[in-house]
Amino acid sequence: MTDAEIRLRCLELAMEQAKREGLHSDRNAIADIATQFYNRIVIDPATPPEPEKAQGKRGRTAADKSPEIFK
């Protein structure tokens, strides 16, 4: 698969995901989802991303508890 084909397929998958999330008319959301798909496939597919740490009360860090967009 060429890079252009990978990007096209990621965009198609992002459109499907955006429809499921009710964001089918939000171009920025679709672009963000497509970029995340592409980055997971091309940049480092073997290493799962670590959850981001949010700054909690009293300076402690806490895991990000926001729902994942790819479930």
Secondary structure, DSSP 8 states (H G I E B T S, - for coil): --HHHHHHHHHHHHHHHHHHHT-TT-HHHHHHHHHHHHIIIII-SSS-----EEE-GGG-EEE--S--TT-
